[in-house]
Amino acid sequence: MKASKLQAAVEAILFASGEPIELERIAEALQIETELCEQVIYNLSAQLDERNSGITVLKLGDKYQLSSRTEFAEVIR
């Protein structure tokens, strides 16, 4: 799978999960090594940062989750 498709797939998995999900589970779903999966997640996070997205990728131990940025908490409420 091309890098852009992997990144889109990771984003979809994180979005659909709604809960923190283990790196190993994401890698298993995509049938890739955990090291590559971690790099794809890093690239997704960097892309969200670059475009000033209202969403960010949180790393919680060995799990990842999509989340709204804290700076928009008041607007969300």
Order of alpha helices (4+ residues) and beta strands (2+ residues): alpha-beta-alpha-alpha-beta-beta-alpha
